[in-house]
């Protein structure tokens, strides 16, 4: 139990590190004090990039899950339980992929609307 929790925590930190590295570009200039602009102008690009990054990971996971569902369906050999499991996995992964893609579309639209892109 502890090992799984530890690995999950380390993986989450590893996945979020690239997004947090961008923070110094938007929040504080360490050699010259605070950057100019409102707090919103400083934080909005960071949040938009972080959300886009997380949605791209969700899209990748959904794609892998679609491949797994296809594998279940192909290797079912007439087993009704495995066919149903494969169908449910395929349906859920397609819904997840649609949600992730629509999230990316919404975030990119907001970036354009706020002139962040």
C-alpha positions in Angstrom: 0.0 0.0 0.0 2.7 2.4 1.0 4.8 1.6 -2.1 1.9 2.2 -4.5 1.2 5.6 -2.8 4.8 6.6 -2.9 5.1 5.6 -6.6 1.9 7.5 -7.4 3.1 10.6 -5.6 6.5 10.5 -7.4 4.8 10.0 -10.7 2.5 12.9 -10.2 5.4 15.2 -9.2 7.3 14.1 -12.2 4.4 14.8 -14.5 3.7 18.2 -13.1 7.3 19.3 -13.0 7.4 20.6 -16.7 4.4 22.8 -16.0 5.8 24.2 -12.8 9.1 25.1 -14.4 7.1 27.6 -16.5 6.1 29.4 -13.3 9.3 31.6 -13.3 8.4 33.0 -16.7 5.1 34.3 -15.5 5.1 35.0 -11.8 8.4 36.5 -10.5 11.6 37.8 -12.1 14.1 36.7 -9.5 16.7 39.3 -10.5 14.5 42.3 -11.0 11.6 41.9 -8.6 8.0 41.5 -9.8 7.2 41.6 -13.5 4.9 44.2 -14.8 1.2 43.5 -15.4 -1.7 42.5 -13.3 -1.8 39.2 -11.4 -4.2 37.8 -13.9 -1.9 38.6 -16.8 0.9 36.8 -15.0 -1.0 33.7 -13.8 -3.4 33.2 -16.8 -0.8 31.8 -19.2 0.6 29.5 -16.6 -2.8 28.1 -15.8 -3.8 27.7 -19.4 -0.6 25.9 -20.2 -0.9 23.6 -17.2 -4.5 22.7 -18.1 -3.5 22.1 -21.7 -0.7 19.8 -20.5 -3.0 17.8 -18.2 -5.6 17.5 -21.0 -3.0 16.2 -23.4 -2.0 13.6 -20.9 -5.7 12.6 -20.5 -5.9 12.3 -24.3 -2.9 10.1 -24.4 -4.3 7.8 -21.6 -7.6 7.6 -23.5 -5.8 6.6 -26.7 -3.9 3.9 -24.8 -7.2 2.7 -23.3 -8.8 2.5 -26.8 -5.9 0.3 -27.9 -6.5 -1.9 -24.8 -10.2 -2.1 -25.4 -9.5 -3.2 -29.0 -7.1 -5.8 -27.8 -9.8 -7.2 -25.4 -12.3 -7.3 -28.3 -9.9 -9.0 -30.7 -8.8 -11.6 -28.2 -12.2 -12.4 -26.7 -12.7 -15.5 -28.9 -16.4 -15.5 -28.3 -16.2 -15.0 -24.6 -19.3 -12.8 -23.8 -17.9 -11.4 -20.6 -14.7 -10.3 -22.3 -16.7 -8.8 -25.2 -18.8 -6.8 -22.8 -15.7 -5.6 -20.9 -14.1 -4.6 -24.2 -17.2 -2.7 -25.3 -17.5 -0.8 -22.0 -13.8 0.0 -22.1 -14.1 1.3 -25.7 -17.2 3.4 -24.9 -15.6 4.9 -21.8 -12.3 5.6 -23.5 -14.0 7.3 -26.5 -16.0 9.5 -24.1 -12.8 10.4 -22.3 -11.1 11.2 -25.5 -14.0 13.4 -26.6 -14.0 15.2 -23.3 -10.2 15.7 -23.4 -10.3 17.0 -27.0 -13.2 19.4 -26.2 -11.3 20.6 -23.2 -8.3 21.4 -25.3 -10.5 23.2 -27.8 -12.1 25.3 -25.0 -8.7 26.2 -23.5 -7.3 27.2 -26.9 -10.4 29.3 -27.6 -10.0 31.0 -24.3 -6.3 31.6 -25.0 -7.2 33.3 -28.3 -10.0 35.3 -26.7 -7.7 36.6 -24.0 -4.8 37.1 -26.5 -2.5 34.7 -24.6 -1.7 32.6 -27.7 
